[in-house]
Amino acid sequence: MAVGEDERSRMGFVFDTINDFKGQKKTRDMLDAKLYYWGENPTINRYEKMVYDLEGKAHPDMYTANHKIASKFFGFVVDQEVSYLLGNGVSFNKDATKKALGATFDEDIMDAARHALIGGQSFVFWNLDHIQVFAPEQFVPLYDEEDGALKAGIRFWQIDPDKPLRATLYEMDGYTNYIKPRNGEVRSLNGKLPYKLKVRYSEIDGTEIYDGENYPGFPIIPLKNGEQARSELCGRKNTVDALDLASSNMVNNVDEGNLIYWVLTNCGGMDEQDDTRFIERLKTTHVAHADGDEGAKATPQSIEAPFQGTQATIDMLTKKLYTDFQAFDASAVSAGNQTATAIKASYVPLDLKTDKFESCVTRCIKGILAVAGLDDDPTYTRNQIINKQEEAQTVLLGAEYYDDEYITRKLLTILGDADQYEDLMKRKAAEELDRTITNQPPNEPQNQPGEGMNGNGET
């Protein structure tokens, strides 16, 4: 990893690396995966129906319906896994840890997890007192050639093709901001700066940076989806495409079935052009002229769309996607009042998948804690659909083995009010103090000095 010795070579390296990154197949796959996440199937959208003439030449099919129906199944399973693991936030053993990580840590780490599942990995930057998340299509990781560790990277962004391209080169000993105008030379905005700046202000000199320091390690930690940093879409894209194609074909068949088809009798003298003109006129006017009972005639015919077969295909593909993505199918527990055991059994595939991803999230968070100088371990409360009554009864049956804090936390988690624990404990403490004061016996009257006492102070 050599970024150049002088400033000009460094600038050339940064923007050459960005251009190379944009042209890589994995970058295009990341962008396609993001389209799948938002329900825009790029494979279906790029597909064009073709017809072939007698010479075998392909022509765009301008006659038959070509609706393109895309599903948001990939977006659904990504959101489900992120919410399942991180929907209740990240907990730590020390209360001070969560405060030190910033007010939006839970929301930011969910964004990082979402980007990692979509594009294979994301990057979390520890910025003094909070984290920033870089999407994989906007950050070029630069790994050390000797130990393979991430020790540099380039973040780039451009709000519009007509606007300047901005880039930041992050290194172990600081960062440098660059700008590339549409018509102009690349330049550095401020030179290399340390990550932690010390600033002072005076009325004469204004704001002045007088010193700075860096972190003990590289402050950008990757959050990978598995060791290979692969998108959740990998290996399942073809099935998603098949589902979208089956849905599109169903709509196309219904659209085609709305047309009236005619059988022409005693019209052998018509050539292909006459047939084409006849069909186009029929589509617009829905009228055909006949020459009498014994002459030419046109008979209307209707075609019923093959609904049942296509619907069976869609149902089969949907079930397969639930299986392949190891997703939780709510319809499996929606019928009747399911027991807690049955509900938990339905979560087994999602648990197996989330267990692997949890280790990736934990590894990333521990990397953030190390850079921030914090010593703690993250824990998670998974966001399950549960039989609340049965779960609460199970906790209360074992009350004699638990303390009040555990029981209170567990019941609040079951009820979805885990964030109210601190306020509840404060109210309980205040009520207990008030009850103690109310039930305290009144003070006994004190004897007046010398009253009922002898000279030695004895009664």
C-alpha positions as CSV (number, residue, x, y, z in Angstrom):
1,M,0.0,0.0,0.0
2,A,2.0,3.0,-1.3
3,V,0.0,6.2,-1.6
4,G,2.9,8.3,-3.0
5,E,5.8,10.3,-1.6
6,D,4.9,13.9,-2.6
7,E,1.5,15.6,-2.7
8,R,1.0,15.5,-6.4
9,S,1.6,11.7,-6.6
10,R,-0.7,11.3,-3.6
11,M,-3.5,13.2,-5.3
12,G,-3.0,11.1,-8.5
13,F,-3.1,7.9,-6.4
14,V,-6.3,8.9,-4.7
15,F,-8.4,9.6,-7.8
16,D,-6.9,6.8,-9.9
17,T,-7.8,4.4,-7.1
18,I,-11.4,5.8,-7.0
19,N,-11.8,5.4,-10.8
20,D,-10.5,1.9,-10.6
21,F,-12.8,1.1,-7.7
22,K,-15.9,2.4,-9.6
23,G,-15.1,0.1,-12.6
24,Q,-14.8,-3.1,-10.6
25,K,-17.4,-5.8,-10.8
26,K,-17.8,-6.0,-7.0
27,T,-18.7,-2.3,-6.9
28,R,-21.4,-2.8,-9.6
29,D,-22.7,-5.7,-7.7
30,M,-22.9,-3.5,-4.5
31,L,-25.0,-0.9,-6.5
32,D,-27.2,-3.6,-7.9
33,A,-27.8,-5.1,-4.4
34,K,-28.9,-1.7,-3.2
35,L,-31.4,-1.5,-6.0
36,Y,-32.7,-4.9,-5.0
37,Y,-33.0,-3.7,-1.5
38,W,-35.2,-0.7,-2.6
39,G,-37.4,-3.0,-4.7
40,E,-35.9,-2.1,-8.1
41,N,-34.8,-5.3,-9.7
42,P,-32.1,-4.2,-12.2
43,T,-32.1,-7.6,-14.0
44,I,-35.9,-7.4,-14.8
45,N,-35.6,-3.7,-15.7
46,R,-32.8,-4.5,-18.2
47,Y,-34.7,-7.4,-19.7
48,E,-36.3,-6.8,-23.1
49,K,-38.7,-9.2,-24.9
50,M,-37.5,-10.1,-28.4
51,V,-39.2,-11.7,-31.4
52,Y,-37.3,-13.4,-34.3
53,D,-38.2,-13.1,-38.0
54,L,-37.8,-15.9,-40.6
55,E,-34.2,-15.1,-41.0
56,G,-33.4,-15.5,-37.3
57,K,-32.9,-11.8,-36.6
58,A,-34.0,-10.4,-33.3
59,H,-36.3,-7.5,-33.0
60,P,-37.8,-5.8,-29.9
61,D,-41.3,-7.1,-29.2
62,M,-43.5,-4.0,-29.6
63,Y,-46.8,-5.9,-29.5
64,T,-47.1,-8.1,-26.4
65,A,-47.3,-6.7,-22.9
66,N,-44.1,-6.3,-21.0
67,H,-44.9,-5.2,-17.5
68,K,-42.0,-5.5,-15.1
69,I,-43.0,-6.3,-11.5
70,A,-40.2,-6.2,-8.9
71,S,-40.6,-7.4,-5.3
72,K,-38.9,-6.0,-2.2
73,F,-38.2,-9.4,-0.7
74,F,-34.5,-8.8,-0.3
75,G,-35.2,-5.5,1.5
76,F,-37.6,-7.3,3.8
77,V,-35.1,-10.0,4.9
78,V,-32.3,-7.4,5.4
79,D,-34.6,-5.2,7.6
80,Q,-35.8,-8.3,9.5
81,E,-32.3,-9.4,10.4
82,V,-31.1,-6.0,11.4
83,S,-34.2,-5.3,13.5
84,Y,-34.1,-8.8,15.0
85,L,-30.5,-8.3,16.3
86,L,-30.3,-4.6,16.9
87,G,-34.0,-3.4,17.2
88,N,-33.7,-3.2,21.0
89,G,-30.3,-1.4,20.9
90,V,-26.9,-2.5,22.1
91,S,-26.3,-2.9,25.8
92,F,-23.1,-2.7,27.8
93,N,-22.0,-3.7,31.2
94,K,-21.1,-0.1,32.2
95,D,-23.6,2.7,31.8
96,A,-20.8,5.1,31.0
97,T,-19.9,3.2,27.8
98,K,-23.1,3.9,26.0
99,K,-22.9,7.6,26.8
100,A,-19.3,7.8,25.6
101,L,-20.2,6.3,22.2
102,G,-22.6,9.1,21.3
103,A,-26.3,9.8,21.5
104,T,-27.0,8.1,18.1
105,F,-24.8,5.0,18.5
106,D,-27.7,2.5,18.3
107,E,-29.1,4.1,15.1
108,D,-25.7,4.4,13.5
109,I,-24.7,0.8,14.2
110,M,-28.0,-0.3,12.6
111,D,-27.1,1.6,9.5
112,A,-23.7,-0.1,9.4
113,A,-25.3,-3.5,9.8
114,R,-27.8,-2.8,7.0
115,H,-25.0,-1.6,4.6
116,A,-23.0,-4.8,5.5
117,L,-25.9,-7.1,4.7
118,I,-26.6,-5.4,1.4
119,G,-23.1,-4.8,0.1
120,G,-21.1,-7.3,2.0
121,Q,-19.4,-4.9,4.4
122,S,-19.5,-1.4,5.7
123,F,-17.0,0.8,7.5
124,V,-17.4,2.6,10.9
125,F,-15.2,5.6,11.6
126,W,-14.6,6.6,15.3
127,N,-14.8,10.4,15.1
128,L,-13.7,11.6,18.5
129,D,-16.9,11.2,20.4
130,H,-19.3,9.4,18.0
131,I,-19.3,7.1,15.0
132,Q,-19.8,7.7,11.3
133,V,-20.9,5.0,8.9
134,F,-19.4,4.7,5.4
135,A,-21.4,2.7,2.8
136,P,-19.3,0.2,0.9
137,E,-19.8,1.8,-2.5
138,Q,-18.4,5.1,-1.1
139,F,-15.3,3.8,0.6
140,V,-12.2,2.2,-0.9
141,P,-10.4,0.1,1.7
142,L,-6.6,-0.1,1.5
143,Y,-5.1,-3.1,3.2
144,D,-1.6,-3.6,4.3
145,E,0.3,-6.0,2.0
146,E,2.2,-7.6,4.9
147,D,-0.5,-8.4,7.5
148,G,-3.7,-7.8,5.5
149,A,-5.0,-5.3,8.1
150,L,-7.0,-2.2,7.1
151,K,-4.6,0.7,7.6
152,A,-5.8,3.3,5.1
153,G,-8.9,4.1,3.0
154,I,-10.5,6.6,0.7
155,R,-14.0,7.9,1.2
156,F,-15.4,9.8,-1.8
157,W,-18.8,11.4,-2.7
158,Q,-20.3,13.6,-5.4
159,I,-23.8,14.9,-5.0
160,D,-24.3,15.5,-8.7
161,P,-22.2,14.8,-11.9
162,D,-22.0,18.6,-12.4
163,K,-20.6,19.1,-8.9
164,P,-17.1,18.6,-7.6
165,L,-15.9,15.2,-6.5
166,R,-14.8,15.2,-2.9
167,A,-12.4,12.6,-1.4
168,T,-10.8,12.1,2.0
169,L,-7.7,9.9,2.4
170,Y,-7.5,8.3,5.9
171,E,-4.2,7.1,7.1
172,M,-2.7,5.9,10.4
173,D,-1.2,9.3,11.1
174,G,-4.1,11.6,9.9
175,Y,-6.4,12.4,7.1
176,T,-6.3,14.7,4.0
177,N,-9.2,16.2,2.2
178,Y,-9.2,16.6,-1.6
179,I,-11.5,18.2,-4.2
180,K,-11.7,17.7,-7.9
181,P,-13.8,20.3,-9.7
182,R,-15.5,19.4,-12.9
183,N,-13.3,21.9,-14.8
184,G,-10.2,22.4,-12.8
185,E,-7.2,20.8,-11.2
186,V,-7.3,18.5,-8.2
187,R,-6.2,20.2,-5.0
188,S,-5.8,19.5,-1.3
189,L,-8.1,21.5,1.0
190,N,-6.0,21.6,4.1
191,G,-3.1,19.3,4.1
192,K,-2.8,16.3,6.4
193,L,-4.5,16.8,9.7
194,P,-4.4,14.6,12.9
195,Y,-7.6,13.0,13.9
196,K,-7.9,14.8,17.3
197,L,-7.3,18.5,16.9
198,K,-6.5,20.9,19.8
199,V,-8.0,24.3,19.1
200,R,-7.7,27.6,21.0
201,Y,-9.4,30.9,20.4
202,S,-8.4,34.5,21.0
203,E,-9.9,37.8,19.9
204,I,-6.8,38.8,18.0
205,D,-5.9,35.5,16.3
206,G,-9.3,34.0,16.1
207,T,-9.6,30.2,16.0
208,E,-6.2,28.4,15.9
209,I,-5.2,24.8,15.7
210,Y,-2.1,24.6,17.9
211,D,-1.7,20.8,18.3
212,G,-3.2,17.4,17.5
213,E,-2.8,13.7,18.1
214,N,-3.9,10.4,16.6
215,Y,-5.5,7.3,17.9
216,P,-3.6,4.2,19.0
217,G,-4.9,2.3,16.0
218,F,-6.6,3.0,12.6
219,P,-10.0,4.6,13.5
220,I,-12.0,2.9,10.7
221,I,-13.2,-0.5,11.6
222,P,-14.8,-2.8,8.9
223,L,-18.1,-4.5,9.6
224,K,-18.1,-7.6,7.4
225,N,-20.9,-9.9,6.6
226,G,-18.9,-13.1,7.2
227,E,-15.3,-13.8,6.5
228,Q,-15.7,-13.3,2.8
229,A,-17.7,-10.0,3.1
230,R,-20.4,-11.2,0.8
231,S,-23.9,-9.7,0.3
232,E,-26.9,-11.6,1.6
233,L,-28.1,-11.5,-2.0
234,C,-25.3,-13.7,-3.1
235,G,-26.5,-17.2,-4.2
236,R,-30.2,-16.0,-4.0
237,K,-30.4,-13.4,-6.7
238,N,-31.5,-15.9,-9.4
239,T,-34.4,-17.0,-7.2
240,V,-35.5,-13.4,-6.6
241,D,-35.3,-12.8,-10.3
242,A,-37.4,-15.9,-11.0
243,L,-40.1,-14.7,-8.5
244,D,-40.2,-11.2,-10.1
245,L,-40.3,-12.8,-13.6
246,A,-43.2,-15.1,-12.6
247,S,-45.1,-12.1,-11.2
248,S,-44.4,-10.1,-14.3
249,N,-45.6,-12.9,-16.5
250,M,-48.8,-13.3,-14.6
251,V,-49.6,-9.6,-15.1
252,N,-48.6,-9.8,-18.8
253,N,-50.8,-12.8,-19.3
254,V,-53.8,-11.0,-17.8
255,D,-53.1,-8.0,-20.0
256,E,-52.8,-10.2,-23.1
257,G,-56.0,-12.0,-22.1
258,N,-57.9,-8.7,-22.2
259,L,-57.4,-8.5,-25.9
260,I,-59.9,-10.0,-28.4
261,Y,-58.4,-12.5,-30.8
262,W,-60.1,-13.2,-34.1
263,V,-60.1,-16.1,-36.5
264,L,-60.4,-15.0,-40.1
265,T,-62.3,-17.3,-42.4
266,N,-62.1,-17.2,-46.2
267,C,-59.3,-14.6,-46.1
268,G,-56.6,-16.6,-47.7
269,G,-55.8,-13.8,-50.1
270,M,-54.5,-11.5,-47.3
271,D,-50.7,-11.3,-46.9
272,E,-48.8,-10.5,-43.7
273,Q,-49.1,-6.8,-44.1
274,D,-52.9,-7.1,-44.5
275,D,-52.9,-9.2,-41.3
276,T,-50.9,-6.6,-39.4
277,R,-53.1,-3.8,-40.5
278,F,-56.2,-5.8,-39.6
279,I,-54.9,-6.6,-36.1
280,E,-53.8,-3.0,-35.4
281,R,-57.2,-1.7,-36.6
282,L,-58.9,-4.4,-34.4
283,K,-56.9,-3.3,-31.3
284,T,-58.0,0.3,-31.8
285,T,-61.6,0.0,-33.0
286,H,-62.5,-3.6,-31.9
287,V,-64.5,-3.8,-35.2
288,A,-64.1,-6.3,-38.1
289,H,-66.0,-6.2,-41.4
290,A,-67.5,-9.4,-42.9
291,D,-68.7,-9.9,-46.5
292,G,-71.8,-12.0,-45.7
293,D,-72.7,-15.4,-44.5
294,E,-70.9,-17.2,-47.3
295,G,-68.0,-14.8,-47.7
296,A,-65.2,-13.7,-45.3
297,K,-66.0,-13.6,-41.6
298,A,-64.2,-12.9,-38.4
299,T,-64.9,-14.9,-35.2
300,P,-63.9,-13.6,-31.8
301,Q,-62.0,-15.9,-29.5
302,S,-60.9,-15.3,-25.9
303,I,-57.9,-16.7,-24.1
304,E,-57.9,-17.3,-20.4
305,A,-54.7,-16.4,-18.6
306,P,-53.0,-19.4,-17.0
307,F,-53.5,-18.2,-13.4
308,Q,-53.3,-21.4,-11.4
309,G,-50.0,-22.6,-12.7
310,T,-48.3,-19.2,-12.4
311,Q,-49.7,-18.7,-8.8
312,A,-48.3,-22.2,-7.8
313,T,-44.9,-21.1,-9.2
314,I,-45.0,-17.8,-7.2
315,D,-46.0,-19.7,-4.0
316,M,-43.2,-22.2,-4.5
317,L,-40.6,-19.5,-5.2
318,T,-41.7,-17.4,-2.2
319,K,-41.4,-20.4,0.1
320,K,-38.0,-21.2,-1.3
321,L,-36.8,-17.7,-0.7
322,Y,-37.9,-17.9,3.0
323,T,-35.8,-21.1,3.2
324,D,-32.8,-19.8,1.3
325,F,-32.7,-16.5,3.2
326,Q,-33.4,-18.3,6.6
327,A,-36.0,-15.6,7.2
328,F,-38.9,-15.8,9.7
329,D,-42.2,-16.3,8.1
330,A,-44.9,-14.6,10.2
331,S,-47.7,-16.4,8.4
332,A,-46.5,-19.7,10.0
333,V,-47.5,-18.4,13.5
334,S,-50.4,-16.1,12.6
335,A,-53.0,-18.8,12.7
336,G,-54.4,-19.2,16.3
337,N,-52.7,-18.6,19.6
338,Q,-49.4,-20.3,19.1
339,T,-47.4,-21.6,22.1
340,A,-44.0,-20.1,23.0
341,T,-42.3,-23.3,22.0
342,A,-43.9,-23.3,18.5
343,I,-42.9,-19.7,18.0
344,K,-39.4,-20.3,19.1
345,A,-39.1,-23.2,16.7
346,S,-40.1,-20.9,13.8
347,Y,-37.2,-18.7,14.7
348,V,-34.5,-21.4,14.5
349,P,-33.4,-20.6,10.9
350,L,-33.2,-16.9,11.6
351,D,-31.3,-17.5,14.9
352,L,-28.7,-19.6,13.1
353,K,-28.1,-16.9,10.5
354,T,-28.2,-14.0,13.1
355,D,-25.7,-15.9,15.4
356,K,-23.1,-15.6,12.6
357,F,-23.8,-12.0,11.9
358,E,-23.8,-11.1,15.6
359,S,-20.2,-12.2,15.9
360,C,-19.3,-9.8,13.0
361,V,-21.1,-6.9,14.7
362,T,-19.5,-7.7,18.1
363,R,-16.0,-7.8,16.4
364,C,-16.7,-4.4,14.9
365,I,-18.0,-2.8,18.2
366,K,-15.0,-4.2,20.1
367,G,-12.7,-2.5,17.5
368,I,-14.5,0.8,18.1
369,L,-14.2,0.4,21.9
370,A,-10.4,-0.3,21.5
371,V,-9.9,2.9,19.5
372,A,-12.0,4.9,21.8
373,G,-10.1,3.6,24.9
374,L,-13.2,1.9,26.4
375,D,-13.2,-1.5,28.1
376,D,-16.5,-3.3,27.8
377,D,-18.5,-6.0,26.0
378,P,-21.7,-5.5,23.9
379,T,-24.8,-7.6,24.5
380,Y,-28.1,-7.8,22.5
381,T,-31.7,-8.4,23.2
382,R,-33.3,-10.0,20.1
383,N,-36.6,-8.6,18.9
384,Q,-38.9,-11.6,18.7
385,I,-42.6,-12.2,18.3
386,I,-43.5,-14.0,21.5
387,N,-46.4,-15.3,23.5
388,K,-46.2,-12.6,26.2
389,Q,-48.4,-14.3,28.7
390,E,-46.6,-17.6,28.6
391,E,-43.2,-15.9,28.7
392,A,-44.2,-13.8,31.7
393,Q,-45.5,-16.8,33.6
394,T,-42.3,-18.6,33.0
395,V,-40.3,-15.7,34.5
396,L,-42.6,-15.4,37.5
397,L,-42.5,-19.1,38.2
398,G,-38.8,-18.8,38.8
399,A,-39.0,-15.6,40.8
400,E,-37.6,-17.3,43.9
401,Y,-34.3,-17.9,42.1
402,Y,-33.9,-14.4,40.7
403,D,-33.5,-10.9,42.2
404,D,-35.9,-8.0,41.7
405,E,-33.6,-6.3,39.1
406,Y,-33.5,-9.4,36.8
407,I,-37.3,-10.0,37.0
408,T,-38.1,-6.3,36.4
409,R,-35.7,-6.1,33.3
410,K,-37.0,-9.4,31.9
411,L,-40.7,-8.5,32.2
412,L,-40.1,-5.0,30.7
413,T,-38.3,-6.6,27.8
414,I,-41.2,-9.0,27.2
415,L,-43.6,-6.1,27.2
416,G,-41.4,-4.1,24.9
417,D,-40.6,-1.4,27.5
418,A,-37.0,-2.2,28.3
419,D,-36.0,1.5,27.8
420,Q,-38.2,2.5,30.8
421,Y,-36.2,0.4,33.3
422,E,-34.3,3.4,34.8
423,D,-37.4,5.5,35.2
424,L,-39.3,2.6,36.8
425,M,-36.6,1.9,39.3
426,K,-36.4,5.6,40.3
427,R,-40.2,5.6,40.9
428,K,-40.0,2.4,42.9
429,A,-37.2,3.9,45.0
430,A,-39.2,7.1,45.6
431,E,-42.3,5.1,46.6
432,E,-40.3,2.9,49.0
433,L,-38.8,5.9,50.6
434,D,-42.2,7.6,51.0
435,R,-43.6,4.4,52.4
436,T,-40.8,4.1,54.9
437,I,-41.3,7.7,56.1
438,T,-45.1,7.2,56.4
439,N,-44.8,4.0,58.4
440,Q,-42.2,5.3,60.8
441,P,-43.5,5.5,64.5
442,P,-43.7,9.0,66.0
443,N,-40.8,10.1,68.1
444,E,-41.4,9.6,71.9
445,P,-41.5,12.9,73.9
446,Q,-38.2,13.8,75.5
447,N,-37.9,14.6,79.2
448,Q,-37.2,18.2,80.1
449,P,-33.8,18.9,81.6
450,G,-33.9,18.0,85.4
451,E,-37.4,16.6,85.1
452,G,-37.7,13.1,86.6
453,M,-33.9,12.8,87.0
454,N,-31.7,12.7,90.1
455,G,-28.5,14.6,90.4
456,N,-26.5,11.9,88.5
457,G,-28.8,12.2,85.4
458,E,-30.6,8.9,86.3
459,T,-34.4,8.6,86.4
